[in-house]
Amino acid sequence: MIDPAATHPWLAILGLGEDGLDGLSPAARRLLDQAELVVGGKRHLDLVGDVKGEKLAWPSPLTDAFPAILARRGRPVAVLASGDPFSYGVGSLLARHVPPTDYVTIPAPSAFSMAAARVGWAVQDCALVTLHGRAFEKIVPHLQPGRRILVLSWDGTTPGRLAEHLRDHGMGRSKLIVLEAMGGMRERVHATTANDFDRADLDPLNTVAIEVVADASARVLPLAAGIPDHFFDNDGQITKREVRAVTLSKLAPRHGELLWDVGAGTGSIAIEWMLADPKNRAIAVEPRADRLARIARNAATFGVPDLAIVEGFAPAALDGLATPNAVFLGGGGSDAALVKLCMERLAPGGRLVINAVTIETQAEVIGHAKAFGGELVQISIARAVPLGRFHGFKPAMPIVQWCWEKPVDGPVENRWTGRGDEVDEAVEDEG
C-alpha cells in the first residue's frame, strides 16, 4: 500500500518524442540518467538507447508492470511515454496508484498538439478522438459537418478505414490529412480527401486530421434528443421520436451516469442516453434474442459500442447490475414488483421514467404516482396523413408518463398497495 504521506518524488514520468534523447529537456535527461529502472514500450526503449538503469518493456496488459514499479518506491524510476503521458497515456493509470507527491511529470508535446500545429488548427476547436485500442465506431458521434477532428490511429490501416467510412456515409469530400511519425526523421504529411484517399504504405504511428464535409445525402446524427426513427434498425418496437425526446428530457442524463433501459427493444433510449455525454453508460435489458442482436447493431451504428446488453426478463435479469442513476421502463409499469425493485435500486437523486400505453398499465402508473408523488404527463402525438385529395391528423395512442425522482435524504417510504383500494380510488378520482 502506498503511503500518501510521502513527499519525495521517486517516480519520473517522462514524455518522449520521435526525436528520442534529443527532444528531452536537461531536467528530463537528468531524471532518466538517475533512474535505476527505466520502463517503456520497446519503441521508447530503443529511442533512448543505452541507459544506466535496468530496462523493463511494457508487458500486456501494461498494468502487469505496476508491481515491479511500485516495489521500487523510494528509489529512482523513470517511465517513458509518448508525448504527453496524461493525454490518453499511462500517466493517469499510474496516478491511481501513486500520490502526486511521489511523482514528477515532464511531458513532451502530445500527438494532438503536434498535429494541430502542423495543420494550423486550434486544439480547443477540435474534437480529440483516440482509436488506439478502442472500437472504430467511436468516431461516429463526432462526424458533424464543419467539425475538425484529430484522431489517434490504431495502426496504418486506420486512415483508410476512416476514408472508407466517410465515403460510405456521404462525407467523401471531407479533408483528410495523415501525419506520420511526427517529430522524427520519418515524418511525412499527406493531405487529400476521403474520396481520393489511396495510401496503403502508412507508418503505424500516425495521427489523422479530418475536416468534415457532408453531402446533401449524408446521414448526420442530430445533437438534440429525438433521432429519426428510421435511423434505427427496428421492428416497430421503438419509442417513437417525439416521445423519446420527452422521455430523455425526463431521464435528464448527466455526465458519467448509468441508465437501465429495461425492455430495451431497439435500444434507442439507451443509445441516445450514451450519445448525450461520452462518459455516460447504459445497460439494455431485453429477453428476445432477435432484439438483442438488433440493439448491438444499432449501438455500433451510432458509435456507442460500449452499450452493455443483458439478456433476460426483468426483474430477475437486474440481479447484480450496477446501481443506476436513471431507469426507463418502456413497458412493465403494471408489474409492481419490478417498479418497486427499480425504485429501491436507484441511486439517491436518481430518476425513474415509465411510459404506459394500455389503459391497464396507465391505471397502475397513476396509482404509483398517487402513492409516491412525482410527475404525471399525458403525451399525445398526431401526424398528418393523406385523406383523399386532402390531409388530416391521425393521432397515435396517447401515452401516460410517470417521472419520479428518488429522495436524496433517506429511504423510500413503503406505500405499496398493489391493485388495492388506493390505486382504484386514484383511477376513480381521475374519472
C-alpha positions in Angstrom: 0.0 0.0 0.0 1.3 3.4 -1.0 1.9 5.8 1.9 0.2 9.1 0.9 2.4 11.0 3.3 5.5 10.5 1.1 6.9 13.8 -0.1 9.9 12.8 -2.2 9.2 12.3 -5.9 10.9 9.0 -6.8 9.0 8.3 -10.0 9.7 10.3 -13.1 7.0 10.1 -15.9 8.8 11.4 -19.0 7.2 12.3 -22.3 9.2 11.2 -25.3 9.0 12.2 -28.9 10.2 10.5 -32.1 13.5 12.5 -31.7 14.3 10.5 -28.7 17.0 11.8 -26.3 17.5 15.0 -28.5 14.0 16.1 -27.5 14.4 15.7 -23.8 14.9 18.7 -21.6 18.0 18.8 -19.4 15.8 18.1 -16.4 14.3 15.1 -18.1 17.7 13.8 -19.1 18.9 14.1 -15.6 16.0 12.1 -14.2 16.5 9.4 -16.9 20.2 9.2 -16.1 19.4 8.8 -12.3 16.8 6.1 -12.8 17.6 2.6 -11.5 14.7 1.2 -13.5 13.5 2.6 -16.9 10.1 1.4 -18.1 8.6 1.9 -21.6 7.4 0.4 -24.8 10.0 -1.3 -27.0 10.0 1.7 -29.3 10.6 4.1 -26.4 13.5 2.0 -25.0 15.0 1.8 -28.5 14.8 5.6 -28.9 16.7 6.3 -25.7 19.4 3.7 -26.4 21.8 2.7 -23.6 20.8 3.9 -20.2 22.4 3.4 -16.8 19.3 1.8 -15.2 17.7 -1.6 -15.8 15.2 -1.6 -18.7 11.7 -3.1 -18.5 9.5 -3.2 -21.6 5.7 -2.9 -21.0 4.0 -6.3 -20.8 0.4 -6.9 -22.0 -1.5 -5.7 -20.2 0.9 -2.9 -19.2 -0.6 -2.8 -15.7 1.2 -6.1 -15.0 4.4 -4.0 -14.7 3.0 -1.9 -11.9 4.0 -4.2 -9.1 7.6 -4.0 -10.3 7.4 -0.2 -10.4 5.8 0.1 -7.0 8.3 -2.3 -5.5 11.0 0.4 -6.2 9.2 3.0 -4.2 11.7 5.5 -2.7 14.3 4.6 -5.4 14.5 6.5 -8.7 12.3 5.0 -11.5 11.7 6.6 -14.9 8.6 5.7 -17.0 8.7 6.7 -20.7 5.5 7.6 -22.6 4.7 9.0 -26.0 4.2 12.8 -26.0 2.1 13.9 -23.0 1.7 11.0 -20.6 -1.6 12.4 -19.4 -3.1 12.6 -22.8 -4.5 9.1 -23.4 -1.3 7.9 -21.9 0.0 5.8 -19.0 0.2 8.8 -16.6 -3.4 8.7 -15.4 -3.1 4.9 -14.8 0.0 5.4 -12.7 -1.6 8.3 -10.8 -4.3 5.9 -9.5 -1.5 4.0 -7.6 1.0 6.8 -6.8 0.2 10.0 -5.0 1.1 13.3 -6.6 3.9 13.9 -4.1 5.6 10.7 -5.3 6.0 11.5 -8.9 7.1 14.3 -11.3 6.0 14.6 -14.9 7.8 16.3 -17.7 5.6 16.0 -20.8 6.5 16.3 -24.4 4.0 17.7 -27.0 1.1 15.4 -27.4 0.2 14.0 -30.8 -2.9 16.2 -30.8 -0.8 19.3 -30.2 1.8 18.4 -32.8 -0.9 17.6 -35.4 -2.8 20.8 -34.7 0.5 22.8 -35.2 1.2 21.0 -38.4 -2.2 21.8 -40.0 -2.7 25.2 -38.4 -5.8 24.3 -36.3 -6.6 25.5 -32.8 -6.6 22.4 -30.5 -9.5 23.8 -28.4 -11.7 23.9 -31.6 -11.1 20.3 -32.5 -12.7 17.1 -31.3 -10.0 14.9 -29.9 -10.6 11.2 -30.5 -8.4 8.1 -30.0 -9.0 4.9 -31.9 -5.9 3.4 -30.3 -7.1 0.2 -28.7 -10.7 1.4 -29.0 -13.6 0.5 -31.2 -13.5 2.2 -34.6 -17.2 3.1 -34.3 -16.4 5.7 -31.6 -15.7 8.1 -34.5 -19.4 8.2 -35.5 -20.8 10.8 -33.0 -18.1 13.3 -34.0 -18.9 13.3 -37.7 -20.7 16.7 -37.9 -20.5 19.0 -40.9 -17.8 21.6 -40.4 -16.2 19.8 -37.4 -12.5 19.4 -37.2 -11.3 16.1 -35.7 -7.9 14.9 -34.6 -7.7 11.1 -34.4 -5.0 8.9 -32.9 -4.8 5.9 -35.1 -4.6 2.3 -34.0 -2.3 1.3 -36.9 -1.5 2.0 -40.5 -4.9 0.8 -41.7 -6.9 3.4 -39.7 -6.7 6.3 -42.2 -8.0 4.1 -45.0 -10.9 2.8 -42.8 -11.7 6.4 -41.9 -11.8 7.4 -45.6 -14.0 4.4 -46.5 -16.4 5.2 -43.7 -16.6 8.9 -44.7 -17.3 7.9 -48.3 -19.9 5.3 -47.4 -21.8 7.9 -45.3 -21.9 10.7 -47.8 -18.9 12.6 -46.4 -16.4 11.7 -49.1 -15.5 15.4 -49.8 -14.1 15.6 -46.2 -10.5 16.8 -46.0 -8.1 14.1 -44.7 -4.6 14.8 -43.5 -2.4 11.9 -42.4 0.6 12.8 -40.2 3.1 10.0 -39.8 5.9 9.7 -37.2 5.7 13.3 -36.2 8.8 14.9 -34.8 11.2 12.3 -36.2 13.3 11.6 -39.3 10.5 9.5 -40.8 7.9 12.3 -40.6 5.5 12.5 -43.6 2.4 14.6 -44.2 -0.2 13.6 -46.8 -3.3 15.7 -47.5 -6.2 14.6 -49.7 -10.0 14.0 -49.5 -11.7 10.8 -48.3 -12.9 10.3 -51.9 -9.3 10.4 -53.3 -7.5 8.6 -50.5 -5.4 5.7 -51.8 -2.5 5.3 -49.4 -1.6 1.8 -48.2 2.1 2.3 -47.1 1.4 4.3 -43.9 3.5 4.2 -40.8 1.6 2.5 -37.9 2.4 5.6 -35.8 0.1 8.2 -37.3 -2.5 10.8 -36.5 -5.3 11.9 -38.8 -6.8 15.3 -39.1 -10.3 15.4 -40.5 -12.4 18.4 -41.6 -15.9 17.0 -42.2 -17.8 18.0 -45.3 -21.2 16.4 -45.7 -23.1 15.9 -48.9 -26.8 16.6 -49.0 -27.4 12.8 -48.8 -25.3 12.3 -45.7 -26.9 10.9 -42.6 -25.9 13.2 -39.9 -26.8 12.5 -36.3 -28.7 15.4 -34.7 -27.2 16.8 -31.5 -30.6 17.0 -29.7 -32.6 14.1 -28.4 -35.1 12.5 -30.8 -33.1 10.9 -33.6 -35.4 10.0 -36.5 -37.0 6.5 -36.1 -35.8 5.3 -39.5 -32.1 5.8 -38.5 -32.6 2.8 -36.2 -32.8 -0.8 -37.3 -36.2 -1.6 -35.7 -39.1 -4.0 -36.0 -41.6 -1.3 -34.9 -40.8 -1.9 -31.2 -39.3 1.5 -30.7 -40.1 4.5 -28.5 -41.2 7.0 -31.2 -39.1 10.0 -31.9 -41.2 12.7 -30.2 -41.9 10.5 -27.2 -38.3 9.6 -27.0 -37.2 13.2 -26.9 -39.6 13.9 -24.0 -38.5 10.7 -22.2 -34.9 11.6 -22.4 -35.6 15.1 -21.1 -37.2 13.5 -18.0 -34.4 10.9 -17.6 -32.1 14.0 -17.6 -28.7 12.5 -18.4 -25.8 13.9 -16.6 -22.0 13.4 -17.0 -20.9 9.9 -16.2 -24.2 8.5 -15.1 -25.6 5.0 -15.7 -29.0 4.1 -17.2 -31.0 0.9 -17.1 -33.1 0.6 -20.2 -35.5 -2.2 -19.2 -37.3 -3.9 -22.1 -34.9 -2.1 -24.5 -36.4 -3.2 -27.8 -34.1 -1.4 -30.3 -32.0 0.2 -27.6 -33.0 3.7 -28.8 -33.3 5.2 -25.3 -30.0 3.7 -24.1 -28.2 4.8 -27.3 -29.4 8.4 -27.1 -28.5 8.5 -23.4 -24.9 7.5 -24.2 -24.7 10.0 -27.0 -25.6 12.8 -24.6 -22.1 12.5 -23.0 -19.1 10.3 -23.9 -18.7 9.2 -20.3 -22.3 8.1 -19.9 -23.0 4.3 -19.6 -26.1 2.3 -20.2 -27.4 -1.3 -19.7 -30.0 -2.5 -22.1 -32.1 -5.4 -20.7 -34.1 -7.4 -23.3 -35.3 -11.0 -23.3 -35.7 -11.6 -27.1 -32.6 -12.8 -29.0 -33.5 -11.1 -32.2 -33.9 -7.8 -30.5 -30.6 -8.3 -28.6 -28.8 -8.6 -31.9 -30.6 -5.5 -33.2 -29.6 -3.5 -30.2 -26.0 -4.5 -30.7 -26.2 -3.4 -34.4 -27.7 -0.1 -33.5 -25.1 0.6 -30.8 -22.3 0.1 -33.3 -24.1 2.2 -36.0 -24.5 5.1 -33.6 -21.0 4.9 -32.3 -21.7 3.6 -28.8 -20.3 0.1 -29.0 -19.8 0.0 -25.2 -23.5 -0.3 -24.5 -23.9 -3.2 -22.2 -26.6 -5.7 -23.2 -28.2 -8.1 -20.8 -30.4 -11.0 -21.9 -33.3 -11.9 -19.7 -36.6 -11.0 -18.2 -36.8 -8.3 -15.5 -36.8 -8.3 -12.6 -34.6 -11.4 -12.4 -32.2 -10.0 -15.1 -31.5 -7.0 -13.0 -29.7 -9.0 -10.3 -26.1 -7.9 -9.8 -26.3 -4.9 -12.1 -24.5 -1.7 -11.0 -26.6 0.9 -9.3 -28.3 3.1 -11.8 -28.8 6.9 -11.9 -31.8 6.5 -14.1 -34.2 3.8 -15.1 -36.5 3.6 -18.1 -39.4 1.2 -18.3 -41.0 1.3 -21.7 -43.3 -1.4 -20.5 -43.6 -3.2 -17.3 -45.3 -0.4 -15.4 -48.0 -2.8 -14.4 -45.5 -5.1 -12.7 -45.5 -3.6 -9.1 -42.6 -5.9 -8.1 -40.4 -4.6 -11.0 -41.3 -1.0 -10.3 -40.6 -1.4 -6.6 -37.2 -3.0 -7.3 -36.2 -0.2 -9.7 -37.2 2.4 -7.1 -35.1 0.6 -4.4 -32.1 0.1 -6.6 -32.0 3.7 -7.9 -29.2 5.9 -6.6 -30.3 8.8 -4.4 -31.5 11.6 -6.7 -32.0 9.1 -9.5 -34.8 9.3 -12.0 -37.4 6.6 -12.9 -39.5 7.1 -16.0 -42.3 4.8 -17.1 -44.2 5.1 -20.3 -47.7 3.5 -20.2 -49.7 2.8 -23.4 -52.5 0.4 -22.3 -55.4 1.6 -20.0 -54.5 -1.1 -17.5 -50.8 0.0 -17.3 -51.9 3.6 -17.2 -54.1 2.8 -14.2 -51.2 1.2 -12.4 -48.9 4.2 -13.2 -51.5 6.6 -11.9 -51.6 4.6 -8.7 -47.8 4.7 -8.3 -48.0 8.5 -8.7 -50.7 8.8 -6.1 -48.6 6.7 -3.6 -45.2 8.2 -4.2 -45.6 11.5 -5.9 -43.6 12.5 -9.0 -44.9 14.0 -12.2 -47.7 12.6 -14.5 -47.8 13.7 -18.1 -50.0 12.6 -21.0 -48.2 12.7 -24.3 -50.4 12.9 -27.4 -48.9 12.9 -30.9 -50.8 13.3 -34.2 -49.3 13.1 -37.7 -50.7 14.4 -40.9 -51.8 11.7 -43.3 -53.5 11.8 -46.8 -57.3 11.8 -46.8 -58.2 11.6 -50.4 -57.2 14.9 -52.0 -56.7 16.4 -48.6 -54.8 15.7 -45.3 -55.8 15.1 -41.8 -54.1 14.4 -38.5 -54.1 10.8 -37.3 -53.4 10.5 -33.6 -51.1 7.9 -32.1 -52.1 6.1 -29.0 -51.7 8.5 -26.0 -49.0 7.7 -23.5 -49.2 8.4 -19.8 -45.7 9.1 -18.5 -44.7 9.0 -14.8 -41.4 10.5 -13.8 -40.3 10.0 -10.2 -37.1 11.2 -8.5 -35.7 9.3 -5.6 -35.2 11.4 -2.4 -31.5 12.1 -1.5 -32.1 12.2 2.2 -33.4 8.7 3.2 -35.1 5.5 2.1 -38.3 5.4 0.1 -41.3 5.1 2.4 -43.2 1.9 1.8 -46.6 2.9 0.4 -47.2 -0.1 -1.9 -50.8 -1.1 -2.3 -50.7 -3.3 -5.4 -54.1 -3.1 -7.1 -55.8 -2.4 -3.9 -58.2 0.4 -2.8 -55.7 3.2 -3.0 -55.0 2.6 -6.7 -58.6 2.1 -7.5 -59.5 5.3 -5.8 -56.8 7.1 -7.8 -58.4 5.9 -11.1 -61.9 6.8 -9.9 -60.8 10.2 -8.9 -59.4 10.8 -12.3 -62.7 9.7 -13.9 
